[in-house]
Amino acid sequence: MKALEGVRILDFTHVQSGPTCTQLLAWFGADVIKVERPGTGDITRGQLCDLPDVDSLYFTMLNHNKRSITLDTKTPEGMDVLWEMAKVCDVLVENFAPGVLDRMGFSWDKLHAVNPRLIVASVKGFGPGPYADCKVYENVAQCAGGSASTTGFRDGPPLVTGAQIGDSGTGLHLALGIVTALFHRTRSGLGQKVDCAMQDGVLNLCRIKLRDQQRLEHGPLKEYSQFGDGEPFGTSVPRAGNDSGGGQPGRILKCKGWETDPNAYIYFITQTPVWGAICDVIGEPGWKTDPDYAKPAARLPRLNEIFARIEQWTMTKTKFEAMDILNVHHIPCGPILSMKEIAEETSLRETGTVVEVDHPLRGKYLSVGNPIKLSASPTEVTRSPLLGEHTNEILRDVLKFDDSRIAAILASGATGATEAPSRVAAE
Ligand code: CAO
């Protein structure tokens, strides 16, 4: 039995933040029923398409293991069906713009009255406050959550990061909120609202930068290369390039081949317990006892010089050769892996973190599998649904409608053309 078997999710999500949450729940065994607008469905089905008339990779990679029903919830018949679904589901998940669900008539009060056990989980860009009504996409959340102001180099503009911390990060937060509410329901018998704001989710992941903001009031941040360069700090946490580490300073360093390979780099951490080994490996054994280098505090003003010296060594090795040598000495380091290298990495295939999935219209494609491994509830990744693929079976098997009721709903147009191909281009 899968961990969430028996849990039914009314998945009223779109784009990325909500779908990543419900995909995780589906991977844990929940029955996730995605409600989509007839004709177009989730707008991402038709965005950034690499093949004609085939659901985009964006959509397929975010909606595995789900079923799809098409419903125009702005028709009375579509609205009726949605209410019936709300009665038989355990969780409703949505990430529409602020106010959309209320405008549809699906307020928390009404949903709770109809199904007191229903958990209603929402992603919004912001929590209550001046921006509560704003629509938000990934990069807006990265900017408003503190990530962009602290990412990049100090002589350049703020930068967004390639990791989707606003969308997928908030989806993760929401999934935790939902399973927590499910656990609470086993004792209270009642559903509750679960709200995650993308700004809050990003800030939660930027926690150490708020730590640094407060440290700054008590003096310069000595592990930042800015300190070693003698550049004064301002009043807020600066961008730190690739510096990291608090007590364990680290940098990205060039490796052999960096002139032509944009990813011939390694992340190198000068962890204190292995400082002696580092000195031996790079050919500076004298630094083990030299008072200017032997202790972490003495090294902080010299980090630029120290990393320049370590880089002289890493540039003589490929990133994988350097990994092999450094790992023998338990020196924390990591290669900069390109997406191509990750896609080809056999160990990630073996653990199911990278999976090959077959799709009837697309054929085989690669996706990221479930990064959370449960020993008694392993994940089997199955393809995303075609638009409206399960409309009839949901009306019949989940909602237990009889043939005449189903025929009336289909005739009303509320479900659109259920046998329609996978998507209609939305771009
Ligand atoms: N049938 C009929 N109408 C439907 C429907 C259905 N099945 N599903 C959705 N709709 C309607 C909604 O009722 C809404 O209509 P109204 O505005 O008339 O009430 C409309 O579709 C659009 O909803 P939206 O405003 O959420 O969509 P958008 O494309 O304009 O905005 C987004 C997208 C992501 C900016 C917005 O949804 C948002 O801010 N969400 C919260 C934050 C979030 O999750 N962002 C992550 C985005 S991923 O990068």
Residues whose N, C-alpha, C, O or C-beta is under 5 A from the ligand:
A	BS01	CAO	V15 Q16 S17 E36 R37 L71 D72 T73 K74 N95 F96 A97 V100 R103 V123 K124 G125 C134 K135 V136 Y137 E138 D167
